[in-house]
Amino acid sequence: MNRAIYINAAAVLNAAGSECADLLGTPPAAQPLAFDPRRQAFALPTPRLASDLFDRKIQRSVEPQGLRLLHCTARLAPALAALQLPASRIALTAAIPEVDAPSPCWDAVQAIIEQPQKQLVQLLANTPPLHALTLLNSSVMAYVAEALNCHGPMGGFCSQDNAGLDALIEACQQIGERRADAALVVSSSPNLTPALYLRDSDPAGEPVFGEGAAALLLAATPPAGATQMLRVAGFARGYSADPQRAVAVGQRVIEQALSREKLRLGDVEHLVGNGDDAQLMSVLQASRHDMRHTRVFTGELGASGLLTDVALTLHLSREAAATPGYTLLVSHTRAGHWGALLLASETMEKHA
């Protein structure tokens, strides 16, 4: 990565609240599920969409979880517009449950690229209603791209917990390799949808009481008037299906993420990760740090979890008492995916 990437704005919407500050204080007690987990369908309330960005017909063509995601991205629209960038220079990446097969929803994305003057209501014809109603899928990317004017490179990821990290790293690479000047990263939890109760293990073993979405706006310049900025300083990914190699892969991923800044683990002020993950804690066993994780506030958010942690880190970096330093976020899935993201909180004077 040969270009500095700055995190410029963030939006969070989950069970813990609707602002990053809601993720501070005393963690709420885990609440029991509001529905019988043996049932396969249940209803959840949804927010109203910004009428100046999204056509009302979307309310009837995307499932409620997709509406939450669109609500989050709409809150980033002012920060995105303030960058005054050409639409072709804004990338869009997403962590969504359905990206691993050809989808007719990509026809809508292609229509946006070929005919950007078309109104969104005309593009809805490219999204089969049943397809849009049954999954939070690539149709949402089409809606975000049109409403927020993101016509640059696009990418979608689906690997459970690490999908959010993969989408964020892809956005950083698009900017670092100069294929885009900014990127919108959107994510939604794959654990719950209003149409289906999805799970890859028995939920009795861990509390599931939240649904969330996180969206981050990355920009090549820090916001105007900022005294501190949060910079993406390093990242790395790794995978191994062999549990016996998990620790070695995790160590290599963390070392690679720190290598750009020539750091060791002991140089990092804050660590973010799942303290209940035995393999992750084994990798970090030499660290003197306490682990921070928003999961105690939100419950299990799947792909949204790490992006919510990034949003909180952005919020903390803007507090008056914030001190410069590094935050390392580490993600590890049961399937063997590893990811590490290094964020540097720095004073503006350092780059003057």
C-alpha positions as CSV (number, residue, x, y, z in Angstrom):
1,M,0.0,0.0,0.0
2,N,1.7,3.2,-1.2
3,R,-0.8,5.7,-0.1
4,A,-2.2,6.8,3.2
5,I,-5.8,5.8,3.9
6,Y,-7.8,7.7,6.5
7,I,-11.0,6.7,8.1
8,N,-13.3,9.8,7.8
9,A,-16.7,8.9,9.1
10,A,-18.7,6.0,10.6
11,A,-22.2,4.9,11.2
12,V,-23.4,2.1,13.5
13,L,-26.8,0.6,14.0
14,N,-27.3,-2.4,16.3
15,A,-28.9,-3.7,19.4
16,A,-26.7,-1.6,21.6
17,G,-27.9,1.7,20.1
18,S,-27.5,3.9,17.1
19,E,-24.3,5.9,18.0
20,C,-20.7,4.8,18.6
21,A,-21.0,6.4,22.1
22,D,-23.6,3.8,23.0
23,L,-20.9,1.1,22.9
24,L,-19.2,2.6,26.0
25,G,-20.1,2.3,29.6
26,T,-21.5,-0.8,31.3
27,P,-22.3,-3.7,28.9
28,P,-26.0,-4.5,28.9
29,A,-27.2,-7.9,30.3
30,A,-27.8,-10.3,27.5
31,Q,-31.5,-10.5,26.7
32,P,-33.3,-13.7,25.8
33,L,-34.3,-14.0,22.2
34,A,-37.6,-12.3,21.5
35,F,-38.7,-15.4,19.5
36,D,-38.7,-19.1,19.7
37,P,-35.3,-20.2,18.2
38,R,-37.0,-23.3,16.9
39,R,-39.1,-21.2,14.6
40,Q,-37.8,-20.3,11.2
41,A,-39.4,-16.9,10.7
42,F,-39.9,-13.8,12.8
43,A,-40.4,-10.1,12.4
44,L,-38.1,-7.2,13.4
45,P,-38.8,-3.4,13.3
46,T,-37.0,-1.4,10.6
47,P,-36.0,2.2,10.4
48,R,-37.4,4.6,7.8
49,L,-35.1,5.3,4.8
50,A,-33.9,8.7,3.9
51,S,-36.5,9.9,1.4
52,D,-34.1,12.1,-0.4
53,L,-31.8,9.2,-1.2
54,F,-34.0,6.1,-1.6
55,D,-37.2,5.6,-3.5
56,R,-40.1,4.5,-1.3
57,K,-40.6,1.4,-3.5
58,I,-37.4,0.0,-2.0
59,Q,-39.4,-0.5,1.2
60,R,-41.3,-3.2,-0.6
61,S,-38.5,-4.8,-2.5
62,V,-35.7,-5.3,0.2
63,E,-36.1,-7.3,3.4
64,P,-36.0,-5.3,6.7
65,Q,-32.4,-6.2,7.5
66,G,-31.4,-4.7,4.1
67,L,-33.3,-1.6,5.1
68,R,-31.2,-1.3,8.2
69,L,-28.1,-1.5,6.1
70,L,-29.4,1.2,3.7
71,H,-30.3,3.4,6.7
72,C,-26.7,3.1,8.0
73,T,-25.2,4.0,4.7
74,A,-27.6,7.0,4.2
75,R,-26.2,8.5,7.4
76,L,-22.8,8.6,5.7
77,A,-24.1,10.5,2.6
78,P,-23.2,14.0,3.9
79,A,-19.6,13.0,4.6
80,L,-19.3,11.3,1.2
81,A,-20.8,14.2,-0.7
82,A,-18.4,16.6,1.1
83,L,-15.5,14.9,-0.6
84,Q,-16.7,16.2,-4.0
85,L,-15.3,13.2,-5.9
86,P,-16.3,11.9,-9.3
87,A,-18.7,8.9,-9.0
88,S,-16.2,6.7,-10.9
89,R,-13.6,7.3,-8.2
90,I,-15.7,6.0,-5.3
91,A,-15.4,2.2,-4.7
92,L,-18.1,0.1,-2.9
93,T,-17.3,-3.1,-1.1
94,A,-19.6,-5.2,1.1
95,A,-19.8,-8.1,3.5
96,I,-23.1,-9.8,2.5
97,P,-24.4,-13.4,2.8
98,E,-24.9,-14.0,-0.9
99,V,-22.0,-13.3,-3.2
100,D,-20.8,-16.7,-4.1
101,A,-23.0,-17.4,-7.1
102,P,-24.1,-15.5,-10.3
103,S,-26.9,-13.2,-9.3
104,P,-29.4,-11.4,-11.5
105,C,-29.0,-8.4,-9.1
106,W,-25.6,-7.7,-10.7
107,D,-27.7,-6.7,-13.8
108,A,-28.8,-3.7,-11.8
109,V,-25.1,-2.9,-11.0
110,Q,-24.2,-3.1,-14.6
111,A,-27.1,-0.9,-15.6
112,I,-25.8,1.7,-13.2
113,I,-22.4,1.7,-14.8
114,E,-23.7,1.8,-18.4
115,Q,-26.6,4.2,-17.9
116,P,-25.9,6.3,-14.8
117,Q,-28.6,8.8,-15.8
118,K,-31.4,6.3,-15.2
119,Q,-33.5,6.8,-12.1
120,L,-33.4,4.1,-9.4
121,V,-37.1,3.2,-9.9
122,Q,-36.2,2.1,-13.5
123,L,-33.4,-0.1,-12.2
124,L,-35.7,-2.0,-9.9
125,A,-36.8,-4.0,-12.9
126,N,-33.4,-5.7,-12.8
127,T,-34.0,-7.1,-9.4
128,P,-36.4,-10.1,-9.2
129,P,-38.7,-9.4,-6.2
130,L,-38.5,-12.9,-4.7
131,H,-34.7,-12.8,-4.9
132,A,-34.6,-9.5,-3.1
133,L,-37.1,-10.5,-0.4
134,T,-35.4,-13.8,0.5
135,L,-31.9,-12.7,1.1
136,L,-29.9,-9.6,1.9
137,N,-27.8,-9.7,-1.3
138,S,-26.1,-7.8,-4.1
139,S,-29.3,-5.9,-4.8
140,V,-28.5,-3.8,-1.8
141,M,-25.2,-2.9,-3.4
142,A,-27.0,-1.6,-6.4
143,Y,-29.3,0.6,-4.2
144,V,-26.3,2.0,-2.3
145,A,-24.3,2.6,-5.5
146,E,-27.2,4.6,-7.1
147,A,-28.3,6.6,-4.1
148,L,-24.8,7.5,-2.9
149,N,-23.3,7.9,-6.3
150,C,-20.7,5.1,-6.0
151,H,-19.8,4.1,-9.5
152,G,-16.2,2.9,-9.0
153,P,-14.8,-0.6,-8.4
154,M,-17.1,-3.0,-6.5
155,G,-16.5,-6.2,-4.5
156,G,-18.5,-8.5,-2.2
157,F,-17.3,-11.0,0.4
158,C,-18.9,-13.9,2.3
159,S,-16.8,-15.7,4.9
160,Q,-18.9,-15.2,8.0
161,D,-16.9,-13.2,10.6
162,N,-14.0,-12.2,8.3
163,A,-16.2,-10.9,5.5
164,G,-16.3,-7.4,7.1
165,L,-12.5,-7.4,7.4
166,D,-12.1,-8.6,3.8
167,A,-14.4,-5.8,2.5
168,L,-12.4,-3.2,4.5
169,I,-9.0,-4.5,3.2
170,E,-10.3,-4.6,-0.4
171,A,-11.4,-0.9,0.0
172,C,-7.9,0.0,1.4
173,Q,-6.3,-1.7,-1.6
174,Q,-8.5,0.0,-4.1
175,I,-7.4,3.4,-2.7
176,G,-3.8,2.4,-2.1
177,E,-3.4,1.2,-5.7
178,R,-5.0,4.4,-6.9
179,R,-8.1,2.8,-8.5
180,A,-10.3,4.9,-6.3
181,D,-10.1,8.0,-4.1
182,A,-12.6,6.9,-1.5
183,A,-14.5,3.7,-0.7
184,L,-17.7,2.9,1.1
185,V,-17.6,-0.3,3.1
186,V,-20.9,-1.8,4.1
187,S,-21.6,-4.9,6.2
188,S,-24.5,-6.8,7.7
189,S,-24.6,-9.6,10.1
190,P,-25.1,-13.0,8.5
191,N,-26.5,-14.4,11.7
192,L,-30.0,-13.1,11.6
193,T,-32.4,-12.1,8.9
194,P,-36.1,-11.4,9.3
195,A,-36.9,-14.1,6.8
196,L,-34.8,-16.9,8.2
197,Y,-33.0,-17.7,11.4
198,L,-29.5,-18.7,10.1
199,R,-27.0,-20.5,12.3
200,D,-24.0,-22.7,11.8
201,S,-24.0,-24.1,15.3
202,D,-26.3,-24.5,18.3
203,P,-27.0,-20.9,19.5
204,A,-27.5,-22.1,23.1
205,G,-23.7,-22.0,23.5
206,E,-23.5,-18.3,23.0
207,P,-25.9,-15.4,23.5
208,V,-27.4,-14.0,20.3
209,F,-29.3,-10.9,21.1
210,G,-28.3,-8.3,18.6
211,E,-28.6,-7.5,14.9
212,G,-26.4,-4.9,13.4
213,A,-24.8,-3.2,10.5
214,A,-21.7,-1.0,10.3
215,A,-20.6,1.2,7.5
216,L,-17.3,3.0,7.2
217,L,-16.3,5.8,4.9
218,L,-12.6,5.7,3.8
219,A,-11.1,8.8,2.3
220,A,-7.7,9.8,1.1
221,T,-7.8,13.0,3.1
222,P,-8.8,13.5,6.8
223,P,-12.0,15.5,7.6
224,A,-11.7,19.3,7.7
225,G,-11.0,20.8,11.2
226,A,-9.9,17.4,12.7
227,T,-7.1,17.6,15.3
228,Q,-6.5,13.8,15.1
229,M,-7.0,11.3,12.4
230,L,-7.4,7.6,12.3
231,R,-5.1,6.0,9.6
232,V,-5.1,2.5,8.2
233,A,-1.5,1.6,8.9
234,G,-1.4,-2.1,8.0
235,F,-3.5,-5.2,7.3
236,A,-3.1,-8.9,6.5
237,R,-5.1,-12.0,5.8
238,G,-4.5,-15.7,6.1
239,Y,-6.3,-19.0,6.0
240,S,-5.7,-22.6,7.0
241,A,-8.3,-25.4,7.3
242,D,-5.8,-27.4,9.5
243,P,-6.4,-26.5,13.2
244,Q,-2.9,-27.5,14.0
245,R,-1.6,-24.7,11.8
246,A,-4.0,-22.1,13.1
247,V,-1.6,-20.5,15.7
248,A,1.2,-20.3,13.2
249,V,-1.0,-18.7,10.5
250,G,-2.4,-16.2,13.1
251,Q,1.1,-15.2,14.2
252,R,2.2,-14.6,10.6
253,V,-0.9,-12.5,9.8
254,I,-0.3,-10.3,12.9
255,E,3.4,-9.9,12.1
256,Q,2.6,-8.9,8.5
257,A,0.1,-6.3,9.6
258,L,2.6,-4.8,12.0
259,S,5.5,-4.9,9.6
260,R,4.5,-1.8,7.6
261,E,5.1,0.3,10.6
262,K,8.1,-1.8,11.8
263,L,6.2,-2.6,15.1
264,R,6.1,-5.4,17.5
265,L,3.0,-6.5,19.4
266,G,4.3,-4.8,22.5
267,D,4.3,-1.4,20.7
268,V,0.5,-1.6,20.2
269,E,-1.6,0.4,22.8
270,H,-4.9,-1.3,22.2
271,L,-6.0,-4.8,21.1
272,V,-9.4,-5.7,19.8
273,G,-10.5,-9.3,19.5
274,N,-12.6,-12.1,20.9
275,G,-11.2,-13.0,24.2
276,D,-13.1,-16.3,24.3
277,D,-11.2,-17.5,21.2
278,A,-8.6,-19.9,22.6
279,Q,-6.5,-19.9,19.5
280,L,-6.5,-16.2,19.1
281,M,-5.5,-15.8,22.8
282,S,-2.7,-18.3,22.2
283,V,-1.3,-16.1,19.5
284,L,-1.5,-13.0,21.8
285,Q,-0.3,-14.8,25.0
286,A,2.9,-12.7,25.2
287,S,0.9,-9.5,25.1
288,R,0.3,-7.4,28.3
289,H,-2.8,-5.8,26.9
290,D,-6.4,-6.3,28.0
291,M,-8.7,-7.3,25.1
292,R,-11.4,-4.9,24.0
293,H,-14.4,-6.1,22.0
294,T,-17.8,-4.6,21.3
295,R,-19.4,-8.1,21.4
296,V,-20.2,-7.6,25.1
297,F,-22.4,-4.7,24.1
298,T,-24.0,-5.9,20.9
299,G,-24.0,-9.7,21.0
300,E,-22.7,-11.7,18.1
301,L,-22.9,-9.6,14.9
302,G,-21.0,-11.9,12.5
303,A,-19.5,-9.8,9.7
304,S,-20.6,-6.6,11.3
305,G,-18.6,-7.2,14.5
306,L,-15.1,-6.0,13.4
307,L,-16.4,-3.0,11.5
308,T,-18.4,-2.0,14.6
309,D,-15.1,-2.2,16.5
310,V,-13.4,0.0,13.9
311,A,-16.3,2.5,14.2
312,L,-15.8,2.6,18.0
313,T,-12.0,3.1,17.6
314,L,-12.8,6.1,15.3
315,H,-15.1,7.6,17.9
316,L,-12.5,7.2,20.7
317,S,-9.8,8.8,18.5
318,R,-11.9,12.0,18.3
319,E,-12.4,12.4,22.0
320,A,-10.7,15.5,23.6
321,A,-8.6,13.3,25.9
322,A,-7.5,10.9,23.1
323,T,-3.8,10.2,22.9
324,P,-2.0,9.1,19.7
325,G,-1.2,5.4,19.4
326,Y,-1.9,2.1,17.6
327,T,-4.9,-0.2,17.7
328,L,-4.7,-3.7,16.4
329,L,-7.9,-5.6,15.5
330,V,-7.6,-9.3,15.0
331,S,-10.4,-11.6,13.6
332,H,-10.5,-15.4,13.5
333,T,-13.2,-17.7,12.3
334,R,-14.0,-21.3,13.2
335,A,-13.4,-22.1,9.5
336,G,-9.8,-21.0,9.7
337,H,-9.8,-17.4,8.4
338,W,-7.5,-14.9,10.0
339,G,-7.3,-11.2,9.6
340,A,-5.5,-8.3,11.2
341,L,-6.0,-4.6,10.8
342,L,-3.7,-1.9,12.3
343,L,-5.1,1.6,12.9
344,A,-2.9,4.5,13.8
345,S,-4.4,7.5,15.7
346,E,-2.2,10.5,15.0
347,T,-2.2,14.3,15.5
348,M,-2.6,16.4,12.4
349,E,0.6,18.3,13.2
350,K,2.5,15.1,12.3
351,H,1.5,15.4,8.7
352,A,1.6,19.2,8.4
